[in-house]
Amino acid sequence: MQIDAAHLGLRRPEALARLVDAGVGLSTTIHPTVMRAVTHLDVTDEDISRASELIPEALLSAVRA
């Protein structure tokens, strides 16, 4: 899954920093505002559900601020 933070007015470094603060790690892409969400074998369904909640919370907090 790709996440584009451009419509929130965020560049990738700021978006990634907000996500790390929330406990979520995403991968970078060549695009300046796009990140990728990938999983590994040790990532559980619960981990994915929690990340799905944390990602919008972390990124939308920039819009509300």
N, CA, C, O and CB atoms as a CASP TS submission, in Angstrom:
PFRMAT TS
TARGET T0000
AUTHOR 0000-0000-0000
METHOD Language model
MODEL 1
PARENT N/A
ATOM      1  N   MET     1       0.844  -1.171   0.000  1.00  0.00           N
ATOM      2  CA  MET     1       0.000   0.000   0.000  1.00  0.00           C
ATOM      3  C   MET     1       0.888   1.231   0.000  1.00  0.00           C
ATOM      4  O   MET     1       1.915   1.265   0.678  1.00  0.00           O
ATOM      5  CB  MET     1      -0.960  -0.001   1.211  1.00  0.00           C
ATOM      6  N   GLN     2       0.490   2.242  -0.762  1.00  0.00           N
ATOM      7  CA  GLN     2       1.211   3.506  -0.773  1.00  0.00           C
ATOM      8  C   GLN     2       0.377   4.575  -0.083  1.00  0.00           C
ATOM      9  O   GLN     2      -0.852   4.583  -0.164  1.00  0.00           O
ATOM     10  CB  GLN     2       1.555   3.930  -2.215  1.00  0.00           C
ATOM     11  N   ILE     3       1.072   5.469   0.591  1.00  0.00           N
ATOM     12  CA  ILE     3       0.423   6.581   1.277  1.00  0.00           C
ATOM     13  C   ILE     3       1.066   7.860   0.764  1.00  0.00           C
ATOM     14  O   ILE     3       2.284   8.023   0.841  1.00  0.00           O
ATOM     15  CB  ILE     3       0.551   6.457   2.846  1.00  0.00           C
ATOM     16  N   ASP     4       0.249   8.764   0.240  1.00  0.00           N
ATOM     17  CA  ASP     4       0.742  10.043  -0.267  1.00  0.00           C
ATOM     18  C   ASP     4       0.301  11.145   0.688  1.00  0.00           C
ATOM     19  O   ASP     4      -0.894  11.382   0.864  1.00  0.00           O
ATOM     20  CB  ASP     4       0.223  10.318  -1.717  1.00  0.00           C
ATOM     21  N   ALA     5       1.258  11.805   1.295  1.00  0.00           N
ATOM     22  CA  ALA     5       0.966  12.843   2.279  1.00  0.00           C
ATOM     23  C   ALA     5       0.851  14.229   1.661  1.00  0.00           C
ATOM     24  O   ALA     5       0.680  15.210   2.386  1.00  0.00           O
ATOM     25  CB  ALA     5       2.032  12.854   3.337  1.00  0.00           C
ATOM     26  N   ALA     6       0.939  14.332   0.350  1.00  0.00           N
ATOM     27  CA  ALA     6       0.921  15.628  -0.324  1.00  0.00           C
ATOM     28  C   ALA     6      -0.349  16.418  -0.034  1.00  0.00           C
ATOM     29  O   ALA     6      -0.287  17.620   0.222  1.00  0.00           O
ATOM     30  CB  ALA     6       1.069  15.435  -1.815  1.00  0.00           C
ATOM     31  N   HIS     7      -1.505  15.749  -0.074  1.00  0.00           N
ATOM     32  CA  HIS     7      -2.770  16.466   0.134  1.00  0.00           C
ATOM     33  C   HIS     7      -2.893  17.008   1.561  1.00  0.00           C
ATOM     34  O   HIS     7      -3.772  17.822   1.844  1.00  0.00           O
ATOM     35  CB  HIS     7      -3.953  15.543  -0.171  1.00  0.00           C
ATOM     36  N   LEU     8      -2.010  16.555   2.457  1.00  0.00           N
ATOM     37  CA  LEU     8      -1.992  17.075   3.822  1.00  0.00           C
ATOM     38  C   LEU     8      -0.968  18.198   3.982  1.00  0.00           C
ATOM     39  O   LEU     8      -0.831  18.775   5.061  1.00  0.00           O
ATOM     40  CB  LEU     8      -1.691  15.951   4.809  1.00  0.00           C
ATOM     41  N   GLY     9      -0.255  18.501   2.903  1.00  0.00           N
ATOM     42  CA  GLY     9       0.764  19.530   2.950  1.00  0.00           C
ATOM     43  C   GLY     9       2.048  19.062   3.622  1.00  0.00           C
ATOM     44  O   GLY     9       2.830  19.879   4.109  1.00  0.00           O
ATOM     45  N   LEU    10       2.267  17.751   3.650  1.00  0.00           N
ATOM     46  CA  LEU    10       3.449  17.188   4.301  1.00  0.00           C
ATOM     47  C   LEU    10       4.434  16.661   3.272  1.00  0.00           C
ATOM     48  O   LEU    10       4.041  16.042   2.283  1.00  0.00           O
ATOM     49  CB  LEU    10       3.050  16.070   5.266  1.00  0.00           C
ATOM     50  N   ARG    11       5.696  16.906   3.505  1.00  0.00           N
ATOM     51  CA  ARG    11       6.746  16.250   2.739  1.00  0.00           C
ATOM     52  C   ARG    11       7.069  14.958   3.476  1.00  0.00           C
ATOM     53  O   ARG    11       6.761  14.805   4.658  1.00  0.00           O
ATOM     54  CB  ARG    11       8.028  17.172   2.572  1.00  0.00           C
ATOM     55  N   ARG    12       7.687  14.044   2.765  1.00  0.00           N
ATOM     56  CA  ARG    12       7.961  12.727   3.334  1.00  0.00           C
ATOM     57  C   ARG    12       8.749  12.767   4.646  1.00  0.00           C
ATOM     58  O   ARG    12       8.372  12.042   5.567  1.00  0.00           O
ATOM     59  CB  ARG    12       8.710  11.906   2.338  1.00  0.00           C
ATOM     60  N   PRO    13       9.820  13.565   4.800  1.00  0.00           N
ATOM     61  CA  PRO    13      10.562  13.535   6.066  1.00  0.00           C
ATOM     62  C   PRO    13       9.694  13.889   7.287  1.00  0.00           C
ATOM     63  O   PRO    13       9.806  13.262   8.341  1.00  0.00           O
ATOM     64  CB  PRO    13      11.736  14.494   5.986  1.00  0.00           C
ATOM     65  N   GLU    14       8.836  14.895   7.130  1.00  0.00           N
ATOM     66  CA  GLU    14       7.948  15.265   8.238  1.00  0.00           C
ATOM     67  C   GLU    14       6.929  14.165   8.514  1.00  0.00           C
ATOM     68  O   GLU    14       6.662  13.833   9.668  1.00  0.00           O
ATOM     69  CB  GLU    14       7.223  16.585   7.930  1.00  0.00           C
ATOM     70  N   ALA    15       6.365  13.602   7.450  1.00  0.00           N
ATOM     71  CA  ALA    15       5.384  12.530   7.619  1.00  0.00           C
ATOM     72  C   ALA    15       6.025  11.325   8.294  1.00  0.00           C
ATOM     73  O   ALA    15       5.442  10.750   9.214  1.00  0.00           O
ATOM     74  CB  ALA    15       4.783  12.123   6.261  1.00  0.00           C
ATOM     75  N   LEU    16       7.216  10.935   7.850  1.00  0.00           N
ATOM     76  CA  LEU    16       7.897   9.787   8.451  1.00  0.00           C
ATOM     77  C   LEU    16       8.224  10.042   9.919  1.00  0.00           C
ATOM     78  O   LEU    16       8.103   9.139  10.747  1.00  0.00           O
ATOM     79  CB  LEU    16       9.178   9.467   7.680  1.00  0.00           C
ATOM     80  N   ALA    17       8.635  11.258  10.243  1.00  0.00           N
ATOM     81  CA  ALA    17       8.942  11.588  11.641  1.00  0.00           C
ATOM     82  C   ALA    17       7.695  11.473  12.506  1.00  0.00           C
ATOM     83  O   ALA    17       7.761  10.943  13.615  1.00  0.00           O
ATOM     84  CB  ALA    17       9.531  13.009  11.747  1.00  0.00           C
ATOM     85  N   ARG    18       6.573  11.954  12.021  1.00  0.00           N
ATOM     86  CA  ARG    18       5.320  11.835  12.770  1.00  0.00           C
ATOM     87  C   ARG    18       4.933  10.364  12.959  1.00  0.00           C
ATOM     88  O   ARG    18       4.453   9.973  14.023  1.00  0.00           O
ATOM     89  CB  ARG    18       4.189  12.592  12.046  1.00  0.00           C
ATOM     90  N   LEU    19       5.144   9.566  11.931  1.00  0.00           N
ATOM     91  CA  LEU    19       4.811   8.149  12.020  1.00  0.00           C
ATOM     92  C   LEU    19       5.731   7.416  12.987  1.00  0.00           C
ATOM     93  O   LEU    19       5.274   6.577  13.764  1.00  0.00           O
ATOM     94  CB  LEU    19       4.885   7.505  10.647  1.00  0.00           C
ATOM     95  N   VAL    20       7.012   7.723  12.946  1.00  0.00           N
ATOM     96  CA  VAL    20       7.949   7.100  13.889  1.00  0.00           C
ATOM     97  C   VAL    20       7.562   7.453  15.315  1.00  0.00           C
ATOM     98  O   VAL    20       7.579   6.592  16.195  1.00  0.00           O
ATOM     99  CB  VAL    20       9.401   7.546  13.602  1.00  0.00           C
ATOM    100  N   ASP    21       7.214   8.710  15.549  1.00  0.00           N
ATOM    101  CA  ASP    21       6.771   9.131  16.892  1.00  0.00           C
ATOM    102  C   ASP    21       5.541   8.340  17.336  1.00  0.00           C
ATOM    103  O   ASP    21       5.348   8.103  18.528  1.00  0.00           O
ATOM    104  CB  ASP    21       6.456  10.645  16.908  1.00  0.00           C
ATOM    105  N   ALA    22       4.708   7.931  16.373  1.00  0.00           N
ATOM    106  CA  ALA    22       3.502   7.157  16.680  1.00  0.00           C
ATOM    107  C   ALA    22       3.788   5.656  16.770  1.00  0.00           C
ATOM    108  O   ALA    22       2.905   4.873  17.122  1.00  0.00           O
ATOM    109  CB  ALA    22       2.435   7.414  15.622  1.00  0.00           C
ATOM    110  N   GLY    23       5.024   5.258  16.451  1.00  0.00           N
ATOM    111  CA  GLY    23       5.385   3.851  16.533  1.00  0.00           C
ATOM    112  C   GLY    23       5.183   3.062  15.255  1.00  0.00           C
ATOM    113  O   GLY    23       5.117   1.833  15.282  1.00  0.00           O
ATOM    114  N   VAL    24       5.084   3.764  14.133  1.00  0.00           N
ATOM    115  CA  VAL    24       4.867   3.102  12.843  1.00  0.00           C
ATOM    116  C   VAL    24       6.045   3.402  11.929  1.00  0.00           C
ATOM    117  O   VAL    24       6.465   4.554  11.810  1.00  0.00           O
ATOM    118  CB  VAL    24       3.528   3.565  12.188  1.00  0.00           C
ATOM    119  N   GLY    25       6.576   2.377  11.287  1.00  0.00           N
ATOM    120  CA  GLY    25       7.644   2.565  10.322  1.00  0.00           C
ATOM    121  C   GLY    25       7.147   2.264   8.920  1.00  0.00           C
ATOM    122  O   GLY    25       6.577   1.202   8.671  1.00  0.00           O
ATOM    123  N   LEU    26       7.363   3.197   8.006  1.00  0.00           N
ATOM    124  CA  LEU    26       7.025   2.989   6.600  1.00  0.00           C
ATOM    125  C   LEU    26       8.294   3.122   5.767  1.00  0.00           C
ATOM    126  O   LEU    26       9.290   3.680   6.227  1.00  0.00           O
ATOM    127  CB  LEU    26       5.938   4.001   6.125  1.00  0.00           C
ATOM    128  N   SER    27       8.255   2.615   4.556  1.00  0.00           N
ATOM    129  CA  SER    27       9.388   2.685   3.639  1.00  0.00           C
ATOM    130  C   SER    27       9.252   3.904   2.740  1.00  0.00           C
ATOM    131  O   SER    27       8.151   4.392   2.485  1.00  0.00           O
ATOM    132  CB  SER    27       9.490   1.401   2.794  1.00  0.00           C
ATOM    133  N   THR    28      10.396   4.383   2.268  1.00  0.00           N
ATOM    134  CA  THR    28      10.385   5.527   1.358  1.00  0.00           C
ATOM    135  C   THR    28      10.223   5.055  -0.083  1.00  0.00           C
ATOM    136  O   THR    28      10.370   3.871  -0.386  1.00  0.00           O
ATOM    137  CB  THR    28      11.676   6.356   1.510  1.00  0.00           C
ATOM    138  N   THR    29       9.922   5.994  -0.951  1.00  0.00           N
ATOM    139  CA  THR    29       9.853   5.762  -2.392  1.00  0.00           C
ATOM    140  C   THR    29      10.650   6.879  -3.053  1.00  0.00           C
ATOM    141  O   THR    29      11.213   7.729  -2.363  1.00  0.00           O
ATOM    142  CB  THR    29       8.355   5.722  -2.916  1.00  0.00           C
ATOM    143  N   ILE    30      10.702   6.887  -4.374  1.00  0.00           N
ATOM    144  CA  ILE    30      11.425   7.967  -5.056  1.00  0.00           C
ATOM    145  C   ILE    30      10.618   9.266  -5.082  1.00  0.00           C
ATOM    146  O   ILE    30      11.176  10.334  -5.333  1.00  0.00           O
ATOM    147  CB  ILE    30      11.771   7.546  -6.485  1.00  0.00           C
ATOM    148  N   HIS    31       9.329   9.185  -4.829  1.00  0.00           N
ATOM    149  CA  HIS    31       8.472  10.373  -4.835  1.00  0.00           C
ATOM    150  C   HIS    31       8.637  11.111  -3.501  1.00  0.00           C
ATOM    151  O   HIS    31       8.714  10.464  -2.457  1.00  0.00           O
ATOM    152  CB  HIS    31       6.971   9.984  -5.077  1.00  0.00           C
ATOM    153  N   PRO    32       8.691  12.441  -3.510  1.00  0.00           N
ATOM    154  CA  PRO    32       8.970  13.195  -2.279  1.00  0.00           C
ATOM    155  C   PRO    32       7.869  13.174  -1.215  1.00  0.00           C
ATOM    156  O   PRO    32       8.114  13.586  -0.081  1.00  0.00           O
ATOM    157  CB  PRO    32       9.241  14.598  -2.635  1.00  0.00           C
ATOM    158  N   THR    33       6.678  12.711  -1.547  1.00  0.00           N
ATOM    159  CA  THR    33       5.613  12.705  -0.547  1.00  0.00           C
ATOM    160  C   THR    33       5.006  11.322  -0.320  1.00  0.00           C
ATOM    161  O   THR    33       4.099  11.175   0.500  1.00  0.00           O
ATOM    162  CB  THR    33       4.531  13.663  -0.957  1.00  0.00           C
ATOM    163  N   VAL    34       5.492  10.308  -1.035  1.00  0.00           N
ATOM    164  CA  VAL    34       4.883   8.977  -0.993  1.00  0.00           C
ATOM    165  C   VAL    34       5.720   8.014  -0.148  1.00  0.00           C
ATOM    166  O   VAL    34       6.947   7.971  -0.246  1.00  0.00           O
ATOM    167  CB  VAL    34       4.717   8.422  -2.416  1.00  0.00           C
ATOM    168  N   MET    35       5.014   7.243   0.686  1.00  0.00           N
ATOM    169  CA  MET    35       5.630   6.203   1.503  1.00  0.00           C
ATOM    170  C   MET    35       4.925   4.894   1.216  1.00  0.00           C
ATOM    171  O   MET    35       3.795   4.885   0.728  1.00  0.00           O
ATOM    172  CB  MET    35       5.564   6.554   3.020  1.00  0.00           C
ATOM    173  N   ARG    36       5.595   3.774   1.520  1.00  0.00           N
ATOM    174  CA  ARG    36       5.016   2.449   1.291  1.00  0.00           C
ATOM    175  C   ARG    36       4.860   1.728   2.614  1.00  0.00           C
ATOM    176  O   ARG    36       5.731   1.787   3.483  1.00  0.00           O
ATOM    177  CB  ARG    36       5.891   1.618   0.322  1.00  0.00           C
ATOM    178  N   ALA    37       3.741   1.051   2.750  1.00  0.00           N
ATOM    179  CA  ALA    37       3.512   0.187   3.906  1.00  0.00           C
ATOM    180  C   ALA    37       3.719  -1.249   3.444  1.00  0.00           C
ATOM    181  O   ALA    37       3.010  -1.735   2.563  1.00  0.00           O
ATOM    182  CB  ALA    37       2.070   0.395   4.516  1.00  0.00           C
ATOM    183  N   VAL    38       4.686  -1.916   4.039  1.00  0.00           N
ATOM    184  CA  VAL    38       4.963  -3.316   3.722  1.00  0.00           C
ATOM    185  C   VAL    38       5.009  -4.096   5.027  1.00  0.00           C
ATOM    186  O   VAL    38       5.243  -3.529   6.095  1.00  0.00           O
ATOM    187  CB  VAL    38       6.305  -3.470   2.925  1.00  0.00           C
ATOM    188  N   THR    39       4.783  -5.395   4.931  1.00  0.00           N
ATOM    189  CA  THR    39       4.818  -6.223   6.134  1.00  0.00           C
ATOM    190  C   THR    39       5.853  -7.329   5.989  1.00  0.00           C
ATOM    191  O   THR    39       6.376  -7.588   4.905  1.00  0.00           O
ATOM    192  CB  THR    39       3.432  -6.826   6.418  1.00  0.00           C
ATOM    193  N   HIS    40       6.126  -7.958   7.099  1.00  0.00           N
ATOM    194  CA  HIS    40       7.050  -9.084   7.164  1.00  0.00           C
ATOM    195  C   HIS    40       6.323 -10.232   7.840  1.00  0.00           C
ATOM    196  O   HIS    40       5.229 -10.048   8.374  1.00  0.00           O
ATOM    197  CB  HIS    40       8.368  -8.711   7.931  1.00  0.00           C
ATOM    198  N   LEU    41       6.913 -11.400   7.820  1.00  0.00           N
ATOM    199  CA  LEU    41       6.290 -12.579   8.409  1.00  0.00           C
ATOM    200  C   LEU    41       5.980 -12.411   9.895  1.00  0.00           C
ATOM    201  O   LEU    41       5.022 -12.995  10.402  1.00  0.00           O
ATOM    202  CB  LEU    41       7.182 -13.772   8.215  1.00  0.00           C
ATOM    203  N   ASP    42       6.790 -11.614  10.591  1.00  0.00           N
ATOM    204  CA  ASP    42       6.584 -11.465  12.028  1.00  0.00           C
ATOM    205  C   ASP    42       5.564 -10.384  12.389  1.00  0.00           C
ATOM    206  O   ASP    42       5.321 -10.143  13.572  1.00  0.00           O
ATOM    207  CB  ASP    42       7.893 -11.153  12.691  1.00  0.00           C
ATOM    208  N   VAL    43       4.969  -9.733  11.399  1.00  0.00           N
ATOM    209  CA  VAL    43       3.940  -8.725  11.634  1.00  0.00           C
ATOM    210  C   VAL    43       2.586  -9.425  11.688  1.00  0.00           C
ATOM    211  O   VAL    43       2.208 -10.147  10.765  1.00  0.00           O
ATOM    212  CB  VAL    43       3.959  -7.621  10.524  1.00  0.00           C
ATOM    213  N   THR    44       1.867  -9.199  12.780  1.00  0.00           N
ATOM    214  CA  THR    44       0.581  -9.873  12.973  1.00  0.00           C
ATOM    215  C   THR    44      -0.573  -9.057  12.393  1.00  0.00           C
ATOM    216  O   THR    44      -0.414  -7.884  12.055  1.00  0.00           O
ATOM    217  CB  THR    44       0.338 -10.133  14.463  1.00  0.00           C
ATOM    218  N   ASP    45      -1.723  -9.692  12.287  1.00  0.00           N
ATOM    219  CA  ASP    45      -2.932  -8.975  11.866  1.00  0.00           C
ATOM    220  C   ASP    45      -3.241  -7.850  12.840  1.00  0.00           C
ATOM    221  O   ASP    45      -3.674  -6.772  12.433  1.00  0.00           O
ATOM    222  CB  ASP    45      -4.134  -9.938  11.765  1.00  0.00           C
ATOM    223  N   GLU    46      -3.019  -8.097  14.119  1.00  0.00           N
ATOM    224  CA  GLU    46      -3.239  -7.061  15.131  1.00  0.00           C
ATOM    225  C   GLU    46      -2.297  -5.881  14.914  1.00  0.00           C
ATOM    226  O   GLU    46      -2.711  -4.730  15.056  1.00  0.00           O
ATOM    227  CB  GLU    46      -3.045  -7.637  16.544  1.00  0.00           C
ATOM    228  N   ASP    47      -1.035  -6.148  14.572  1.00  0.00           N
ATOM    229  CA  ASP    47      -0.077  -5.077  14.270  1.00  0.00           C
ATOM    230  C   ASP    47      -0.567  -4.224  13.107  1.00  0.00           C
ATOM    231  O   ASP    47      -0.482  -2.997  13.146  1.00  0.00           O
ATOM    232  CB  ASP    47       1.308  -5.665  13.946  1.00  0.00           C
ATOM    233  N   ILE    48      -1.077  -4.881  12.079  1.00  0.00           N
ATOM    234  CA  ILE    48      -1.565  -4.163  10.899  1.00  0.00           C
ATOM    235  C   ILE    48      -2.791  -3.323  11.251  1.00  0.00           C
ATOM    236  O   ILE    48      -2.907  -2.181  10.808  1.00  0.00           O
ATOM    237  CB  ILE    48      -1.905  -5.152   9.764  1.00  0.00           C
ATOM    238  N   SER    49      -3.692  -3.875  12.035  1.00  0.00           N
ATOM    239  CA  SER    49      -4.877  -3.122  12.457  1.00  0.00           C
ATOM    240  C   SER    49      -4.477  -1.893  13.263  1.00  0.00           C
ATOM    241  O   SER    49      -5.022  -0.806  13.071  1.00  0.00           O
ATOM    242  CB  SER    49      -5.818  -4.013  13.285  1.00  0.00           C
ATOM    243  N   ARG    50      -3.525  -2.076  14.160  1.00  0.00           N
ATOM    244  CA  ARG    50      -3.078  -0.949  14.993  1.00  0.00           C
ATOM    245  C   ARG    50      -2.403   0.115  14.134  1.00  0.00           C
ATOM    246  O   ARG    50      -2.646   1.308  14.319  1.00  0.00           O
ATOM    247  CB  ARG    50      -2.108  -1.437  16.096  1.00  0.00           C
ATOM    248  N   ALA    51      -1.562  -0.305  13.200  1.00  0.00           N
ATOM    249  CA  ALA    51      -0.910   0.658  12.304  1.00  0.00           C
ATOM    250  C   ALA    51      -1.948   1.395  11.470  1.00  0.00           C
ATOM    251  O   ALA    51      -1.793   2.586  11.198  1.00  0.00           O
ATOM    252  CB  ALA    51       0.106  -0.052  11.384  1.00  0.00           C
ATOM    253  N   SER    52      -3.001   0.700  11.062  1.00  0.00           N
ATOM    254  CA  SER    52      -4.071   1.329  10.282  1.00  0.00           C
ATOM    255  C   SER    52      -4.787   2.420  11.068  1.00  0.00           C
ATOM    256  O   SER    52      -5.330   3.357  10.483  1.00  0.00           O
ATOM    257  CB  SER    52      -5.076   0.282   9.832  1.00  0.00           C
ATOM    258  N   GLU    53      -4.788   2.301  12.378  1.00  0.00           N
ATOM    259  CA  GLU    53      -5.360   3.348  13.230  1.00  0.00           C
ATOM    260  C   GLU    53      -4.358   4.473  13.459  1.00  0.00           C
ATOM    261  O   GLU    53      -4.723   5.649  13.445  1.00  0.00           O
ATOM    262  CB  GLU    53      -5.809   2.760  14.576  1.00  0.00           C
ATOM    263  N   LEU    54      -3.099   4.114  13.670  1.00  0.00           N
ATOM    264  CA  LEU    54      -2.081   5.099  14.014  1.00  0.00           C
ATOM    265  C   LEU    54      -1.674   5.994  12.849  1.00  0.00           C
ATOM    266  O   LEU    54      -1.386   7.174  13.048  1.00  0.00           O
ATOM    267  CB  LEU    54      -0.874   4.402  14.540  1.00  0.00           C
ATOM    268  N   ILE    55      -1.648   5.446  11.635  1.00  0.00           N
ATOM    269  CA  ILE    55      -1.196   6.233  10.480  1.00  0.00           C
ATOM    270  C   ILE    55      -2.064   7.469  10.261  1.00  0.00           C
ATOM    271  O   ILE    55      -1.522   8.572  10.195  1.00  0.00           O
ATOM    272  CB  ILE    55      -1.201   5.371   9.219  1.00  0.00           C
ATOM    273  N   PRO    56      -3.383   7.336  10.146  1.00  0.00           N
ATOM    274  CA  PRO    56      -4.176   8.559   9.950  1.00  0.00           C
ATOM    275  C   PRO    56      -4.104   9.506  11.144  1.00  0.00           C
ATOM    276  O   PRO    56      -4.076  10.724  10.968  1.00  0.00           O
ATOM    277  CB  PRO    56      -5.624   8.198   9.682  1.00  0.00           C
ATOM    278  N   GLU    57      -4.074   8.957  12.352  1.00  0.00           N
ATOM    279  CA  GLU    57      -3.961   9.813  13.538  1.00  0.00           C
ATOM    280  C   GLU    57      -2.699  10.658  13.485  1.00  0.00           C
ATOM    281  O   GLU    57      -2.742  11.863  13.732  1.00  0.00           O
ATOM    282  CB  GLU    57      -3.969   8.967  14.816  1.00  0.00           C
ATOM    283  N   ALA    58      -1.576  10.027  13.162  1.00  0.00           N
ATOM    284  CA  ALA    58      -0.291  10.738  13.130  1.00  0.00           C
ATOM    285  C   ALA    58      -0.254  11.773  12.010  1.00  0.00           C
ATOM    286  O   ALA    58       0.206  12.897  12.215  1.00  0.00           O
ATOM    287  CB  ALA    58       0.864   9.743  12.958  1.00  0.00           C
ATOM    288  N   LEU    59      -0.733  11.401  10.835  1.00  0.00           N
ATOM    289  CA  LEU    59      -0.655  12.328   9.696  1.00  0.00           C
ATOM    290  C   LEU    59      -1.701  13.432   9.785  1.00  0.00           C
ATOM    291  O   LEU    59      -1.424  14.571   9.409  1.00  0.00           O
ATOM    292  CB  LEU    59      -0.826  11.568   8.386  1.00  0.00           C
ATOM    293  N   LEU    60      -2.887  13.119  10.270  1.00  0.00           N
ATOM    294  CA  LEU    60      -3.922  14.144  10.365  1.00  0.00           C
ATOM    295  C   LEU    60      -3.665  15.129  11.499  1.00  0.00           C
ATOM    296  O   LEU    60      -4.220  16.228  11.499  1.00  0.00           O
ATOM    297  CB  LEU    60      -5.271  13.497  10.553  1.00  0.00           C
ATOM    298  N   SER    61      -2.833  14.751  12.464  1.00  0.00           N
ATOM    299  CA  SER    61      -2.514  15.684  13.536  1.00  0.00           C
ATOM    300  C   SER    61      -1.780  16.910  12.992  1.00  0.00           C
ATOM    301  O   SER    61      -1.834  17.984  13.591  1.00  0.00           O
ATOM    302  CB  SER    61      -1.667  14.992  14.610  1.00  0.00           C
ATOM    303  N   ALA    62      -1.094  16.751  11.858  1.00  0.00           N
ATOM    304  CA  ALA    62      -0.421  17.875  11.228  1.00  0.00           C
ATOM    305  C   ALA    62      -1.417  18.869  10.667  1.00  0.00           C
ATOM    306  O   ALA    62      -1.170  20.074  10.683  1.00  0.00           O
ATOM    307  CB  ALA    62       0.502  17.392  10.133  1.00  0.00           C
ATOM    308  N   VAL    63      -2.529  18.379  10.176  1.00  0.00           N
ATOM    309  CA  VAL    63      -3.564  19.230   9.591  1.00  0.00           C
ATOM    310  C   VAL    63      -4.305  19.991  10.694  1.00  0.00           C
ATOM    311  O   VAL    63      -4.653  21.161  10.530  1.00  0.00           O
ATOM    312  CB  VAL    63      -4.557  18.384   8.754  1.00  0.00           C
ATOM    313  N   ARG    64      -4.536  19.319  11.800  1.00  0.00           N
ATOM    314  CA  ARG    64      -5.288  19.927  12.906  1.00  0.00           C
ATOM    315  C   ARG    64      -4.465  20.951  13.672  1.00  0.00           C
ATOM    316  O   ARG    64      -5.017  21.836  14.324  1.00  0.00           O
ATOM    317  CB  ARG    64      -5.771  18.853  13.860  1.00  0.00           C
ATOM    318  N   ALA    65      -3.138  20.831  13.593  1.00  0.00           N
ATOM    319  CA  ALA    65      -2.252  21.717  14.390  1.00  0.00           C
ATOM    320  C   ALA    65      -2.216  23.125  13.853  1.00  0.00           C
ATOM    321  O   ALA    65      -1.524  23.979  14.407  1.00  0.00           O
ATOM    322  CB  ALA    65      -0.837  21.165  14.424  1.00  0.00           C
TER
END
